[in-house]
Amino acid sequence: MKIGFVSLGCSKNLVDTEKTIGIFKANNYEIVNSPDNADVIVINTCGFIESAKEEAINTILEMAEYKKKKCKYLIVMGCLVERYKEELEKAIPEVDLFIKYSEYNMLWRKIQELLQRDVTANENAKANNGKVAKANNEATNQNDRLNQKESKENNNQHSISNCNLDKYDDFNTVTERVVSTGENYAYLKIADGCSNRCTYCAIPYIRGPQISRKMEDIIEEAKKLATDGYKELILIAQDTTKYGVDIYGEPKLVELLEEISKIDQIKWIRFLYAYPETITPALIKLVKENDKICKYFDIPIQHISDTVLKRMNRQSNGKTIRNLIQTLRKEIPDVVIRTTVMVGFPGETKEDFEELYNFLKEAKFDKLGCFAYSKEDGTPAARIKEQIHPMTKKSRYNKIMALQQEISKENLEKQIGKEVEILIEGKSFDGRTYVGRTYMDVPDIDGIAYLNTNKNLQSGDFIKAKIIDVSNYDLICKDS
């Protein structure tokens, strides 16, 4: 059978999809990129916020249309299924199998059972045909048919049984993985779940408390990725700075980064989702002094108003956030800081929003993502009475994004004339320039760098270049 995949949501979800692809590939299934050619379509869903749920539902319905063509089975897994499996089963009967996140240790067994249906039906049909033929054929011919049937049964059983996930205690320990992010970088998931219990967030209810992977397992995977040719590793978790607390009794991100940086083939290392209250002096010192670790901090502050932060059950406050930003820029002059903020949280007053707006205007973050609060089932924030009107949320979102566009342009223009190192990832659509990234840009989130050069470069090459101009969020460079 030919298998097609659709992965929705965050990079952590993508890693789960890559592992699922790897399991199919280990069982000799053919992986295809187009749903037009797929016998089986697998969708890994996101259920984090309302817009993600809508995208997931629309994608499921879109893929269900392919069952009218070649597709025989539609499988849906992931966070949306974890939250709404029963409702989905009733609403979308076209789906043949729903797999919750908490069922991932049984993922392949469930898929086996689904794919075995046709095998069993075919063998039953053959058996019935054999009974009819029994009265009209010689006993020797009958035995030949039975022997052939037994051989086919054994072959079919072998083709879908040689990777049973029941042997894994945790889906995170699966080593079969097909990286889907190209040939230069790969995500490295170091933990799953979250223990922070922010009042707006459904992640702890979907994926449970934080579960860190053993350091030796992560190092082993990092070495394998390096051997496979990946130059950049991006460490991800819901809260990377709390990596190891649940299994080692204390944060171990610094030690983990140090060990990964010893891998010769790895050129760049990043870590995303660093909570402000757990960024330690040791971590700052490591980023400052270790040449392989990108001078890039992704810090989701969410807000700056102490009132709002308290309602969110965030462990930081306005003062600690301000001090952290000042410290980072003092200790690492070329540091790039990305943040995420939320507007329209229940009870956010006009004064709270203005405090956030003025802080962002002052802090001038290099990168910023903004989200309007989404009321999620089962979260404490959903029960707060002072919900903000959707139009107010939209207005506040637009103001923040307009401000950040100005800040981003201003920050990028300050880079003109500087020399940077670019990781080449391909060419532009017109083929005239090379396209790549600097340490300042996370793939698929931040900007890109366009390079004009007469050199013959390959994807994966690193080259020094000078920034000569900027365009929106991107850099225009030439040979230095």
C-alpha positions, -999 to 999 in steps of 0.1 A, spaced: 0 0 0 10 36 -6 8 59 25 3 97 25 7 120 55 -6 154 66 10 170 97 -7 199 113 3 222 142 36 226 160 71 212 154 66 187 183 36 173 164 58 171 133 83 149 151 55 125 160 44 125 123 80 117 113 82 88 137 49 74 123 62 77 88 93 59 99 73 30 113 54 26 81 86 28 61 102 1 84 73 -21 74 81 -16 37 52 6 29 57 32 1 55 68 13 39 92 -12 36 130 -12 3 134 -30 -31 122 -15 -41 114 -51 -17 84 -50 -24 72 -15 -41 40 -4 -40 52 32 -40 88 44 -28 97 79 -35 131 94 -18 142 126 -40 169 141 -35 199 164 -62 209 190 -44 237 208 -66 267 199 -99 272 180 -82 282 147 -61 250 148 -92 229 155 -110 244 125 -80 238 103 -79 201 114 -116 195 108 -114 211 73 -83 190 65 -101 158 76 -131 166 55 -109 175 25 -89 142 28 -122 123 32 -130 132 -4 -101 111 -16 -120 80 -3 -142 84 -34 -111 79 -55 -81 57 -47 -78 60 -9 -91 30 11 -83 41 47 -83 74 65 -65 75 98 -66 106 121 -44 109 151 -31 136 175 -42 163 199 -76 170 184 -85 133 187 -73 132 223 -98 160 232 -127 151 210 -125 114 199 -161 105 206 -175 136 190 -153 131 159 -163 94 155 -200 105 154 -194 135 132 -170 121 106 -178 84 99 -156 85 68 -126 82 91 -116 45 96 -95 50 127 -90 77 153 -59 74 175 -55 95 206 -22 109 217 -24 88 249 -27 57 227 5 62 208 22 33 225 -5 11 208 -4 31 175 10 4 152 -12 -23 167 -43 -3 160 -31 4 125 -23 -33 120 -58 -43 131 -73 -18 106 -51 -29 77 -57 -66 86 -94 -62 78 -89 -66 41 -65 -94 45 -90 -113 66 -119 -106 43 -98 -117 13 -88 -149 30 -123 -156 41 -135 -152 5 -107 -175 -7 -117 -200 19 -153 -199 8 -143 -203 -28 -122 -233 -17 -153 -249 -2 -172 -245 -34 -143 -259 -55 -139 -288 -31 -167 -308 -46 -154 -304 -81 -116 -308 -78 -92 -335 -70 -79 -338 -35 -44 -330 -47 -55 -298 -63 -74 -289 -31 -42 -294 -11 -23 -272 -35 -48 -244 -30 -47 -247 7 -9 -246 7 -10 -215 -14 -35 -199 9 -14 -206 39 17 -191 22 -2 -159 14 -15 -157 49 20 -159 63 33 -133 38 5 -109 45 9 -113 83 47 -107 81 43 -75 60 23 -57 87 36 -73 119 73 -65 121 71 -33 141 47 -36 171 48 -6 193 37 -26 223 74 -31 230 78 6 237 71 22 271 68 56 255 63 68 220 91 92 225 116 63 225 107 53 189 138 55 168 123 49 133 119 84 119 119 100 85 129 137 88 106 158 66 123 192 70 148 189 42 185 180 43 200 208 65 181 209 98 160 186 120 139 191 152 151 172 182 123 167 208 137 166 243 105 164 263 68 162 259 38 175 279 39 204 303 36 209 340 33 247 341 -6 248 342 -10 282 326 -48 289 329 -54 294 292 -35 264 279 -50 230 271 -16 212 266 -15 196 301 -50 182 295 -40 169 261 -4 157 266 -2 155 304 27 167 326 62 171 313 80 139 305 117 144 297 137 120 275 168 105 290 199 125 280 217 95 266 188 88 242 187 124 230 225 124 224 222 91 205 195 106 183 215 138 178 246 117 167 224 98 142 210 130 127 246 144 124 257 112 107 228 116 83 241 150 73 220 175 93 240 206 101 215 223 125 196 208 154 166 226 169 158 214 204 121 216 212 97 209 241 68 227 256 92 242 281 129 235 271 143 253 301 127 228 325 142 198 306 152 171 331 135 184 362 110 155 362 137 127 359 169 143 373 154 166 399 169 197 384 171 214 350 196 198 327 194 219 295 229 234 299 245 199 303 225 186 273 235 215 251 271 210 261 270 174 251 254 180 218 279 207 209 306 181 211 292 164 180 316 174 153 292 174 123 267 197 140 273 234 131 243 252 147 222 243 177 191 261 188 166 256 216 130 270 215 104 279 241 126 290 269 104 303 298 117 336 312 118 325 349 140 295 342 167 311 320 197 309 343 230 327 344 246 294 334 225 291 303 232 327 293 269 321 298 268 290 276 250 307 248 275 336 250 306 314 249 297 283 229 301 291 192 278 263 180 248 275 200 230 303 181 228 336 199 190 333 198 165 332 226 128 323 220 111 335 252 73 334 253 65 362 279 27 363 270 22 397 288 39 423 309 11 434 332 14 417 366 -23 415 369 -27 396 336 3 374 343 -11 364 377 -44 355 361 -26 334 335 -8 316 364 26 326 349 56 323 372 73 355 359 63 391 365 69 424 347 101 432 366 118 399 361 110 400 324 124 435 320 155 425 339 160 394 318 159 413 285 184 439 298 207 411 310 206 392 277 214 423 257 242 433 281 258 399 282 253 390 245 254 422 224 245 403 192 217 383 207 184 379 189 153 377 211 120 364 199 89 365 221 52 356 220 24 377 235 -13 372 240 -39 399 238 -75 398 249 -70 375 279 -101 375 302 -100 406 323 -74 424 303 -82 461 307 -74 490 284 -46 499 309 -32 464 308 -30 464 270 -14 499 269 12 487 294 20 458 270 20 480 240 43 505 256 67 478 268 69 463 233 76 497 219 104 501 244 119 466 243 120 464 205 120 426 202 138 413 171 110 388 165 75 387 178 44 365 175 10 377 187 -21 357 195 -56 367 204 -68 347 234 -88 316 225 -113 302 250 -105 265 254 -127 239 269 -117 227 303 -92 254 311 -95 277 341 -94 308 320 -125 297 301 -145 301 334 -134 337 340 -165 359 336 -147 389 321 -143 376 286 -131 401 260 -152 409 230 -138 394 198 -137 428 180 -116 442 209 -92 413 207 -89 417 170 -82 455 174 -55 449 200 -39 422 179 -38 445 148 -22 473 169 5 450 182 13 436 148 15 470 132 39 482 159 61 451 155 63 456 117 78 490 123 102 477 150 112 448 128 121 471 99 140 493 122 160 464 137 168 449 104 180 481 89 206 483 117 220 450 103 229 466 70 267 466 65 273 437 89 289 404 79 269 372 86 272 335 80 245 320 59 234 284 57 224 279 20 191 260 15 184 264 -22 177 290 -48 149 315 -53 120 307 -76 135 326 -105 169 309 -99 188 342 -98 198 342 -61 206 317 -34 182 314 -4 194 306 31 192 316 68 215 333 93 216 325 130 190 352 135 162 331 118 144 300 127 131 281 97 94 286 88 90 311 116 114 340 109 128 355 77 153 343 51 185 356 35 189 362 -2 224 359 -15 238 373 -48 270 355 -57 288 340 -87 300 311 -66 286 276 -72 270 267 -39 252 236 -27 224 232 -1 241 228 32 270 251 25 279 279 49 292 311 35 302 345 49 283 374 33 275 411 39 240 425 44 234 452 19 196 457 22 164 444 38 130 436 24 101 432 49 114 405 73 142 393 50 179 401 43 195 409 10 232 399 10 262 397 -13 297 381 -10 317 397 18 
